Amino acid sequence: MSIVIGALMPHPPIIVPEVGGRHRDEAKQTIAGITSLVAEVAASDPDCLLVITPHGPYRPDAITCLMDNPLQGSFAEFGAAEVKLQFTNERGFGRTIVETAAAEGVKVVESRADGNLDHGALVPLYFLHQNPNLQLSLTVLTMGWLPASDLRRLGRAVARAADIVGRRVAMIASGDLSHRLHPGAPAGYDPYGVEFDQAVVEAIRTADWEVLFGFTEDQVEQAGQCALGPLQILAGALAAVKTKVYSYEGPFGVGYAVASLRPSGQYDPVVELARRTVIQYVRTGERLHVPKDLPDELRSRAGAFVTLRIGGELRGCIGTVEPTQESLALEVVANAISAATRDPRFPPVTEEELPRLQVSVDVLQPALRVSDVTQLDPKRYGVIVQKGARRGLLLPDLDGVETVEQQLAIACQKAGLDTGEGMEIFRFTVQRHQ
């Protein structure tokens, strides 16, 4: 499973009916945008919500994952104590985020305090909870003061964690844009506030995430906002998306943007099939069921090698030179299981290793016999050496293999042959998915 939808939602308590009363009319575009967004989130059929709030427990050196169960809160501090929300904490997802983030070099810490949610989480949840199809378990992350590069990596870790736990996650970035849009605004007036908001909204509209990661610290401070960090995590999780900006307005001198981000070709289907296969087999011992509605590429037949790495180091590699299954999809599934559990050089992959596992798939093109080693190139071509029943293969463009001599020596070693003892040599290309 994966992140099925992302959303940017503002969190002014005044838009909650029991809090804002007639003042809600001043943010009617925002309320209408949220109503449409919630319908889109429900249509994506998530089974878990992940909310990122900038106003929860804060640590300067880390992101915090709330681990209390249940997670709950009310609008008592805003004069509406009768409005209460309570959710089951999806703690398994939270713990997996901590682990996958650590593998990305990002510090996420678990927190057990009182389980109370801040308004940055409660306002979006108030509207999401109104939809009967979104009565879901919840995971909450709260912001720390980390660099944008860390937040991008954290987004990748969140997406990987969703795969590992097998959840369909709706990921909500809670935050308001500039609080300095006009004189009398809550954080004082700064003309850059309008410029910042325009840049962020246009970046969302065009899915130009480099804009979001290009603001300087001085610009972020000058804008006086609280949405950029959660939005950067969301952008890291959904690198390729279709976006829709439902609304933007600046009542009360604060910028409120409502937008959705939907995955659009985010994952390579070949890699994702291998990844999901490994995750399911290691966790359950069950073979992944291959769906019928496959992309054309996975319907074809070809040999394929599945390679697993941890921290750049090889953890398993098994493949087939020629197709042995009815489709590439089935070839990948079979070889992914073998790479994780039957590579004689390594013990089987454990569930604890899954958050750090990197997966790539090489789909082999037909091999051609070569008459001279000058026709080889270790960066461009893989090589097969063969004599009788003995055969050794080496994939192209491998770290540490710089020359034809090195490539042939390793392939011969795999085949149990001495270099140059009357063997046949073949070269092949691959389509590398990683």
VEXTOR-940861 format. One record per residue (C-alpha): residue in one letter; x, y, z. Coordinates in Angstrom, 1 decimal, padded with zeros to 4 digits, always signed. Example, Ala and Ser with C-alpha at 12.3 -4.5 7.8 and 13.67 -1.06 7.14 Angstrom:
GUKE|A|+012.3|-004.5|+007.8
GUKE|S|+013.7|-001.1|+007.1
***
This chain:
GUKE|M|+000.0|+000.0|+000.0
GUKE|S|+001.1|+003.6|+000.0
GUKE|I|+000.2|+007.3|+000.4
GUKE|V|-003.0|+007.4|-001.6
GUKE|I|-003.6|+011.2|-001.3
GUKE|G|-001.9|+014.2|+000.3
GUKE|A|-003.5|+017.4|+001.4
GUKE|L|-002.6|+020.9|+002.6
GUKE|M|-005.2|+022.1|+005.1
GUKE|P|-005.2|+025.4|+007.2
GUKE|H|-006.1|+025.2|+010.9
GUKE|P|-007.7|+028.5|+012.1
GUKE|P|-010.2|+027.4|+014.9
GUKE|I|-012.5|+030.2|+013.7
GUKE|I|-013.7|+028.1|+010.8
GUKE|V|-015.1|+025.5|+013.2
GUKE|P|-018.8|+026.4|+013.5
GUKE|E|-019.0|+026.1|+017.3
GUKE|V|-016.0|+028.4|+017.6
GUKE|G|-016.3|+030.9|+014.8
GUKE|G|-020.1|+031.5|+014.6
GUKE|R|-020.9|+034.3|+012.1
GUKE|H|-017.2|+035.2|+011.7
GUKE|R|-016.8|+032.0|+009.6
GUKE|D|-018.3|+034.0|+006.7
GUKE|E|-015.0|+035.8|+006.4
GUKE|A|-013.3|+032.5|+005.5
GUKE|K|-016.1|+031.0|+003.4
GUKE|Q|-013.8|+030.2|+000.4
GUKE|T|-011.6|+028.2|+002.8
GUKE|I|-014.6|+026.4|+004.2
GUKE|A|-015.9|+025.5|+000.7
GUKE|G|-012.4|+024.4|-000.3
GUKE|I|-012.1|+022.1|+002.7
GUKE|T|-015.5|+020.6|+002.0
GUKE|S|-014.5|+019.7|-001.5
GUKE|L|-011.1|+018.4|-000.4
GUKE|V|-012.6|+016.2|+002.3
GUKE|A|-014.8|+014.6|-000.4
GUKE|E|-011.7|+013.9|-002.5
GUKE|V|-009.9|+012.4|+000.5
GUKE|A|-012.8|+010.1|+001.2
GUKE|A|-013.0|+009.0|-002.5
GUKE|S|-009.3|+007.9|-002.3
GUKE|D|-010.4|+005.2|+000.2
GUKE|P|-007.7|+005.5|+002.8
GUKE|D|-007.6|+003.3|+005.9
GUKE|C|-005.4|+005.5|+008.0
GUKE|L|-004.8|+009.2|+008.5
GUKE|L|-001.4|+010.8|+009.0
GUKE|V|-001.5|+014.4|+010.3
GUKE|I|+001.6|+016.6|+010.4
GUKE|T|+001.1|+019.6|+012.7
GUKE|P|+003.4|+022.5|+013.5
GUKE|H|+002.0|+023.2|+016.9
GUKE|G|+002.4|+019.9|+018.9
GUKE|P|+005.2|+018.8|+021.2
GUKE|Y|+008.4|+020.5|+019.9
GUKE|R|+012.0|+019.4|+019.8
GUKE|P|+014.6|+021.5|+018.0
GUKE|D|+016.6|+018.4|+016.8
GUKE|A|+013.8|+016.0|+015.9
GUKE|I|+010.3|+015.3|+014.6
GUKE|T|+008.0|+013.9|+017.2
GUKE|C|+005.6|+011.0|+016.7
GUKE|L|+002.8|+010.9|+019.3
GUKE|M|+002.4|+007.4|+020.7
GUKE|D|-000.4|+007.9|+023.3
GUKE|N|-003.6|+005.9|+022.7
GUKE|P|-006.2|+007.2|+022.3
GUKE|L|-005.3|+010.6|+020.7
GUKE|Q|-007.9|+013.1|+021.7
GUKE|G|-008.7|+016.8|+022.1
GUKE|S|-011.3|+019.5|+022.4
GUKE|F|-011.8|+023.1|+021.5
GUKE|A|-012.2|+024.2|+025.1
GUKE|E|-009.5|+026.9|+024.8
GUKE|F|-011.5|+028.4|+022.0
GUKE|G|-014.7|+028.5|+023.9
GUKE|A|-016.2|+025.3|+022.6
GUKE|A|-015.4|+022.6|+025.2
GUKE|E|-018.4|+020.5|+024.0
GUKE|V|-016.6|+019.8|+020.7
GUKE|K|-014.4|+016.8|+021.4
GUKE|L|-012.6|+014.3|+019.1
GUKE|Q|-011.0|+011.0|+019.9
GUKE|F|-009.0|+008.6|+017.6
GUKE|T|-007.3|+005.2|+017.9
GUKE|N|-003.6|+005.7|+017.5
GUKE|E|-002.1|+003.7|+014.6
GUKE|R|+001.1|+003.1|+016.6
GUKE|G|+002.5|+000.4|+014.4
GUKE|F|+002.7|+002.9|+011.5
GUKE|G|+004.2|+005.5|+013.8
GUKE|R|+007.0|+003.1|+015.0
GUKE|T|+007.7|+002.1|+011.4
GUKE|I|+008.1|+005.8|+010.5
GUKE|V|+010.6|+006.1|+013.3
GUKE|E|+012.6|+003.2|+011.9
GUKE|T|+012.4|+004.2|+008.2
GUKE|A|+013.3|+007.8|+009.1
GUKE|A|+016.4|+006.6|+011.0
GUKE|A|+017.4|+004.7|+007.8
GUKE|E|+017.2|+008.0|+006.0
GUKE|G|+019.3|+009.8|+008.7
GUKE|V|+016.4|+011.7|+010.1
GUKE|K|+015.6|+011.7|+013.8
GUKE|V|+012.0|+011.0|+014.7
GUKE|V|+011.3|+010.4|+018.4
GUKE|E|+008.4|+008.8|+020.2
GUKE|S|+006.5|+010.9|+022.7
GUKE|R|+004.1|+009.7|+025.4
GUKE|A|+002.6|+012.7|+027.1
GUKE|D|-001.1|+013.2|+027.7
GUKE|G|-002.5|+012.3|+024.3
GUKE|N|-004.0|+015.7|+023.7
GUKE|L|-004.1|+017.1|+020.2
GUKE|D|-003.3|+020.7|+019.4
GUKE|H|-005.4|+022.9|+017.2
GUKE|G|-003.1|+022.2|+014.3
GUKE|A|-004.3|+018.7|+014.3
GUKE|L|-007.8|+019.2|+015.6
GUKE|V|-009.1|+021.7|+013.0
GUKE|P|-008.3|+019.5|+010.0
GUKE|L|-009.6|+016.5|+011.9
GUKE|Y|-012.8|+018.2|+012.8
GUKE|F|-013.7|+018.5|+009.1
GUKE|L|-012.3|+015.1|+008.1
GUKE|H|-014.3|+013.4|+010.9
GUKE|Q|-017.5|+014.9|+009.6
GUKE|N|-017.4|+012.4|+006.7
GUKE|P|-018.7|+009.0|+007.7
GUKE|N|-016.2|+007.3|+005.4
GUKE|L|-013.2|+008.8|+007.3
GUKE|Q|-013.7|+007.4|+010.8
GUKE|L|-010.1|+006.1|+010.7
GUKE|S|-007.2|+005.4|+012.9
GUKE|L|-004.7|+008.2|+013.2
GUKE|T|-000.9|+008.8|+013.3
GUKE|V|+000.4|+012.3|+014.3
GUKE|L|+003.8|+013.9|+013.7
GUKE|T|+004.7|+017.2|+015.2
GUKE|M|+007.4|+019.5|+013.7
GUKE|G|+010.9|+020.2|+014.9
GUKE|W|+013.4|+022.7|+013.5
GUKE|L|+015.1|+020.5|+010.9
GUKE|P|+016.6|+021.5|+007.6
GUKE|A|+014.5|+021.2|+004.4
GUKE|S|+016.7|+018.4|+003.1
GUKE|D|+015.9|+016.3|+006.2
GUKE|L|+012.2|+017.0|+005.8
GUKE|R|+012.3|+015.8|+002.2
GUKE|R|+014.0|+012.6|+003.3
GUKE|L|+011.4|+012.1|+006.0
GUKE|G|+008.7|+012.3|+003.4
GUKE|R|+010.4|+009.4|+001.5
GUKE|A|+010.6|+007.5|+004.8
GUKE|V|+006.9|+008.0|+005.5
GUKE|A|+006.0|+006.7|+002.0
GUKE|R|+008.2|+003.6|+002.6
GUKE|A|+006.7|+003.1|+006.0
GUKE|A|+003.2|+003.1|+004.5
GUKE|D|+004.3|+000.3|+002.1
GUKE|I|+005.8|-001.7|+004.9
GUKE|V|+002.8|-001.7|+007.1
GUKE|G|+000.4|-002.2|+004.2
GUKE|R|-001.8|+000.8|+004.8
GUKE|R|-003.6|+003.2|+002.4
GUKE|V|-002.6|+006.5|+004.0
GUKE|A|-004.2|+009.9|+003.6
GUKE|M|-001.4|+012.4|+004.6
GUKE|I|-002.5|+015.8|+005.9
GUKE|A|+000.0|+018.7|+006.1
GUKE|S|-001.6|+021.2|+008.5
GUKE|G|-000.5|+024.8|+008.3
GUKE|D|-001.3|+028.4|+007.6
GUKE|L|+000.7|+030.5|+005.1
GUKE|S|+002.0|+034.0|+005.9
GUKE|H|+000.6|+035.6|+009.1
GUKE|R|+001.8|+039.0|+007.8
GUKE|L|-000.4|+039.8|+004.8
GUKE|H|-001.6|+043.2|+005.8
GUKE|P|-001.4|+045.8|+008.5
GUKE|G|-003.0|+044.5|+011.7
GUKE|A|-002.1|+040.9|+010.9
GUKE|P|-001.4|+038.6|+013.9
GUKE|A|+002.4|+038.6|+013.3
GUKE|G|+002.6|+042.2|+012.0
GUKE|Y|+002.8|+043.3|+008.4
GUKE|D|+005.5|+042.4|+005.9
GUKE|P|+005.0|+042.9|+002.2
GUKE|Y|+007.0|+039.7|+001.6
GUKE|G|+004.1|+037.7|+003.1
GUKE|V|+002.0|+038.2|-000.1
GUKE|E|+005.0|+037.3|-002.3
GUKE|F|+005.7|+034.1|-000.3
GUKE|D|+002.1|+032.9|-000.4
GUKE|Q|+001.9|+033.5|-004.2
GUKE|A|+005.1|+031.5|-004.7
GUKE|V|+003.9|+028.6|-002.5
GUKE|V|+000.4|+028.4|-004.1
GUKE|E|+001.9|+028.5|-007.6
GUKE|A|+004.4|+025.8|-006.6
GUKE|I|+001.6|+023.6|-005.5
GUKE|R|-000.4|+024.3|-008.6
GUKE|T|+002.5|+023.3|-010.8
GUKE|A|+003.9|+020.6|-008.5
GUKE|D|+007.3|+022.5|-008.7
GUKE|W|+008.7|+021.2|-005.4
GUKE|E|+012.1|+022.8|-005.9
GUKE|V|+010.4|+026.1|-005.1
GUKE|L|+009.3|+024.8|-001.7
GUKE|F|+012.9|+023.6|-000.9
GUKE|G|+014.5|+026.8|-002.2
GUKE|F|+013.4|+029.4|+000.4
GUKE|T|+016.2|+030.8|+002.6
GUKE|E|+016.0|+030.8|+006.4
GUKE|D|+015.6|+034.6|+006.2
GUKE|Q|+012.7|+034.3|+003.8
GUKE|V|+010.9|+031.7|+005.9
GUKE|E|+011.3|+033.9|+009.0
GUKE|Q|+010.2|+037.0|+007.1
GUKE|A|+007.0|+035.3|+005.8
GUKE|G|+005.9|+034.4|+009.3
GUKE|Q|+004.2|+031.1|+008.5
GUKE|C|+003.7|+027.6|+009.8
GUKE|A|+002.9|+025.5|+006.7
GUKE|L|+006.1|+025.1|+004.9
GUKE|G|+007.7|+022.3|+007.1
GUKE|P|+004.6|+020.0|+006.9
GUKE|L|+004.3|+020.8|+003.2
GUKE|Q|+008.0|+019.9|+002.6
GUKE|I|+007.4|+016.5|+004.2
GUKE|L|+004.4|+015.9|+002.1
GUKE|A|+006.3|+016.9|-001.1
GUKE|G|+009.0|+014.5|-000.1
GUKE|A|+006.5|+011.7|+000.1
GUKE|L|+004.7|+012.5|-003.1
GUKE|A|+007.4|+013.4|-005.6
GUKE|A|+005.3|+013.0|-008.7
GUKE|V|+001.7|+014.2|-008.3
GUKE|K|-001.4|+015.7|-009.8
GUKE|T|-002.3|+018.7|-007.7
GUKE|K|-005.4|+020.8|-007.3
GUKE|V|-005.6|+024.1|-005.4
GUKE|Y|-009.2|+024.4|-004.1
GUKE|S|-008.9|+027.8|-002.5
GUKE|Y|-006.6|+030.5|-001.3
GUKE|E|-007.6|+033.6|+000.7
GUKE|G|-006.1|+035.8|+003.4
GUKE|P|-008.8|+036.9|+005.8
GUKE|F|-007.6|+038.2|+009.2
GUKE|G|-004.2|+038.8|+007.6
GUKE|V|-003.3|+035.1|+007.4
GUKE|G|-003.0|+033.0|+004.2
GUKE|Y|-005.2|+029.9|+004.0
GUKE|A|-004.5|+027.5|+001.2
GUKE|V|-006.5|+024.3|+000.6
GUKE|A|-005.0|+021.8|-001.9
GUKE|S|-004.8|+018.1|-002.8
GUKE|L|-001.9|+016.1|-004.1
GUKE|R|-002.5|+012.8|-005.8
GUKE|P|+000.2|+010.2|-006.7
GUKE|S|+000.8|+010.3|-010.5
GUKE|G|+003.3|+007.7|-011.7
GUKE|Q|+005.2|+008.2|-008.5
GUKE|Y|+006.5|+004.6|-008.3
GUKE|D|+008.1|+002.4|-010.9
GUKE|P|+005.6|-000.5|-011.1
GUKE|V|+008.4|-003.0|-011.6
GUKE|V|+010.3|-001.9|-008.5
GUKE|E|+007.1|-001.6|-006.5
GUKE|L|+006.0|-005.1|-007.4
GUKE|A|+009.4|-006.5|-006.2
GUKE|R|+009.3|-004.3|-003.0
GUKE|R|+005.7|-005.4|-002.1
GUKE|T|+006.6|-009.0|-002.8
GUKE|V|+009.6|-008.9|-000.4
GUKE|I|+007.6|-007.1|+002.3
GUKE|Q|+004.7|-009.5|+002.2
GUKE|Y|+006.8|-012.6|+002.0
GUKE|V|+009.1|-011.6|+004.8
GUKE|R|+006.2|-010.5|+007.1
GUKE|T|+003.7|-013.3|+006.4
GUKE|G|+005.4|-016.1|+004.4
GUKE|E|+002.7|-015.6|+001.7
GUKE|R|+003.4|-015.0|-001.9
GUKE|L|+002.0|-011.7|-003.3
GUKE|H|-001.0|-012.1|-005.5
GUKE|V|-000.3|-010.5|-008.9
GUKE|P|-003.3|-008.3|-010.0
GUKE|K|-004.8|-008.8|-013.5
GUKE|D|-004.7|-005.1|-014.5
GUKE|L|-000.9|-005.0|-015.1
GUKE|P|+001.0|-002.4|-017.1
GUKE|D|+002.0|-003.7|-020.6
GUKE|E|+005.6|-003.9|-019.5
GUKE|L|+004.8|-006.4|-016.7
GUKE|R|+002.7|-008.5|-019.1
GUKE|S|+005.6|-009.3|-021.4
GUKE|R|+008.1|-012.1|-020.8
GUKE|A|+011.8|-011.5|-019.9
GUKE|G|+014.5|-012.7|-017.6
GUKE|A|+015.0|-010.4|-014.6
GUKE|F|+017.4|-010.0|-011.6
GUKE|V|+016.1|-008.6|-008.3
GUKE|T|+018.8|-006.9|-006.2
GUKE|L|+018.5|-006.0|-002.5
GUKE|R|+020.8|-003.6|-000.7
GUKE|I|+021.1|-002.1|+002.7
GUKE|G|+023.1|+001.1|+003.1
GUKE|G|+024.5|+000.5|-000.4
GUKE|E|+025.8|-002.9|+000.5
GUKE|L|+024.5|-006.0|-001.3
GUKE|R|+021.9|-008.0|+000.7
GUKE|G|+020.7|-010.4|-001.9
GUKE|C|+020.6|-010.9|-005.7
GUKE|I|+018.8|-013.6|-007.6
GUKE|G|+017.6|-013.7|-011.2
GUKE|T|+016.9|-015.5|-014.4
GUKE|V|+018.7|-015.0|-017.7
GUKE|E|+015.7|-016.1|-019.8
GUKE|P|+012.0|-016.0|-018.9
GUKE|T|+010.8|-018.9|-016.8
GUKE|Q|+007.3|-017.6|-016.0
GUKE|E|+004.2|-016.6|-018.0
GUKE|S|+004.9|-012.9|-017.5
GUKE|L|+007.6|-010.5|-016.2
GUKE|A|+005.4|-009.8|-013.2
GUKE|L|+005.5|-013.4|-012.1
GUKE|E|+009.3|-013.5|-012.9
GUKE|V|+009.8|-010.5|-010.6
GUKE|V|+007.7|-012.0|-007.8
GUKE|A|+009.6|-015.3|-007.9
GUKE|N|+013.0|-013.7|-008.1
GUKE|A|+012.2|-011.2|-005.4
GUKE|I|+011.3|-014.0|-003.0
GUKE|S|+014.5|-015.8|-003.9
GUKE|A|+016.7|-012.7|-003.5
GUKE|A|+015.2|-012.2|+000.0
GUKE|T|+015.3|-015.8|+001.3
GUKE|R|+017.4|-018.0|-000.9
GUKE|D|+020.6|-016.2|-001.9
GUKE|P|+023.2|-018.7|-000.5
GUKE|R|+025.6|-015.8|+000.4
GUKE|F|+023.2|-014.3|+002.9
GUKE|P|+020.8|-015.3|+005.6
GUKE|P|+017.1|-014.6|+004.8
GUKE|V|+016.0|-010.9|+005.1
GUKE|T|+014.3|-010.2|+008.5
GUKE|E|+011.3|-008.0|+009.2
GUKE|E|+013.6|-005.7|+011.1
GUKE|E|+015.6|-005.0|+008.0
GUKE|L|+012.7|-004.0|+005.8
GUKE|P|+012.7|-000.3|+006.6
GUKE|R|+016.3|-000.1|+005.4
GUKE|L|+016.0|-002.3|+002.3
GUKE|Q|+016.6|-000.8|-001.2
GUKE|V|+015.2|-002.7|-004.2
GUKE|S|+016.2|-002.6|-007.8
GUKE|V|+015.2|-004.8|-010.8
GUKE|D|+017.2|-005.4|-014.0
GUKE|V|+015.1|-006.7|-016.9
GUKE|L|+017.4|-008.5|-019.3
GUKE|Q|+017.3|-008.0|-023.1
GUKE|P|+018.2|-010.9|-025.3
GUKE|A|+021.9|-011.8|-025.2
GUKE|L|+024.1|-011.6|-028.3
GUKE|R|+027.3|-013.7|-028.8
GUKE|V|+030.5|-011.6|-029.2
GUKE|S|+033.5|-012.6|-031.2
GUKE|D|+036.0|-010.3|-029.5
GUKE|V|+036.3|-008.7|-026.1
GUKE|T|+036.6|-005.3|-027.7
GUKE|Q|+032.9|-005.6|-028.2
GUKE|L|+032.4|-005.5|-024.4
GUKE|D|+031.9|-002.5|-022.2
GUKE|P|+031.2|-003.1|-018.4
GUKE|K|+029.3|+000.1|-018.0
GUKE|R|+027.0|-000.5|-021.0
GUKE|Y|+026.7|-004.3|-021.3
GUKE|G|+026.3|-007.2|-018.9
GUKE|V|+028.3|-010.3|-019.8
GUKE|I|+027.6|-014.1|-019.8
GUKE|V|+030.4|-016.6|-020.0
GUKE|Q|+029.6|-020.2|-020.9
GUKE|K|+031.3|-023.5|-021.5
GUKE|G|+029.2|-026.6|-021.6
GUKE|A|+026.8|-026.6|-018.6
GUKE|R|+028.8|-024.0|-016.8
GUKE|R|+027.6|-020.4|-017.1
GUKE|G|+028.4|-017.2|-015.2
GUKE|L|+026.6|-013.8|-015.5
GUKE|L|+027.5|-010.3|-014.4
GUKE|L|+025.1|-007.3|-014.7
GUKE|P|+026.3|-004.1|-016.2
GUKE|D|+027.4|-000.9|-014.5
GUKE|L|+028.3|-002.3|-011.1
GUKE|D|+030.3|-000.5|-008.5
GUKE|G|+033.9|-001.5|-008.6
GUKE|V|+033.8|-003.1|-012.0
GUKE|E|+035.7|-000.7|-014.3
GUKE|T|+037.3|-002.8|-016.9
GUKE|V|+036.4|-005.7|-019.3
GUKE|E|+039.1|-007.8|-017.6
GUKE|Q|+037.5|-007.4|-014.2
GUKE|Q|+034.0|-008.1|-015.6
GUKE|L|+035.2|-011.3|-017.3
GUKE|A|+037.2|-012.5|-014.3
GUKE|I|+034.2|-012.2|-012.0
GUKE|A|+031.8|-013.8|-014.4
GUKE|C|+034.3|-016.7|-014.9
GUKE|Q|+034.6|-017.1|-011.1
GUKE|K|+030.9|-017.4|-010.9
GUKE|A|+030.9|-020.1|-013.6
GUKE|G|+033.9|-022.0|-012.1
GUKE|L|+035.9|-021.3|-015.2
GUKE|D|+039.4|-020.1|-015.9
GUKE|T|+039.5|-017.0|-018.0
GUKE|G|+040.1|-017.8|-021.7
GUKE|E|+039.7|-021.6|-021.7
GUKE|G|+037.6|-021.8|-024.9
GUKE|M|+034.4|-020.4|-023.5
GUKE|E|+031.6|-018.5|-025.3
GUKE|I|+031.0|-014.9|-024.4
GUKE|F|+027.7|-013.1|-024.7
GUKE|R|+026.7|-009.5|-024.0
GUKE|F|+023.4|-008.1|-023.0
GUKE|T|+021.7|-004.8|-022.0
GUKE|V|+019.2|-004.3|-019.2
GUKE|Q|+016.4|-002.0|-018.3
GUKE|R|+017.3|-001.0|-014.8
GUKE|H|+014.4|-000.1|-012.4
GUKE|Q|+015.4|+001.4|-009.1
***
